[in-house]
Amino acid sequence: IGIDDFEAKRSPTGKYRTTPLGGLFARAQGGFFHDGRFATYLDVVNHYDNHFHLNLTQSQKNDLVEYLKSL
């Protein structure tokens, strides 16, 4: 998915522990992604759009960001 395995190697199970999406926007105080490297939801969406060659339109990206904020 375009990330390194540093965090997974640190866990007892060897797997990533991701933050549940529900209520993410209400808890957000900066830094999104498993390691906080992205400042905004749009930065995360752009990362996946580029990595997976999704070719999302700006409107689709904005809709996805608003969806994430609604969880």
RABEL-V593390 format. One record per pair of residues at least 12 apart in sequence whose ideal C-beta (glycine too) atoms are under 7 Angstrom apart, sorted by the first residue. I is the first residue (numbers start at 1). J is the second residue. D is the distance in Angstrom with one decimal. If there is no record, write none. Layout:
i:I j:J d:D
i:I j:J d:D
//
This chain:
i:2 j:47 d:6.6
i:2 j:51 d:4.0
i:3 j:34 d:6.5
i:7 j:34 d:5.6
i:7 j:35 d:6.4
i:16 j:34 d:6.0
i:18 j:34 d:6.2
i:21 j:68 d:7.0
i:21 j:71 d:4.8
i:22 j:71 d:5.4
i:24 j:68 d:7.0
i:24 j:71 d:6.2
i:25 j:69 d:4.4
i:32 j:44 d:5.1
i:41 j:65 d:4.4
i:41 j:68 d:5.2
i:41 j:69 d:6.8
i:42 j:61 d:6.4
i:42 j:65 d:5.4
i:45 j:61 d:5.0
i:45 j:64 d:5.4
i:45 j:65 d:6.0
i:49 j:61 d:6.7
//
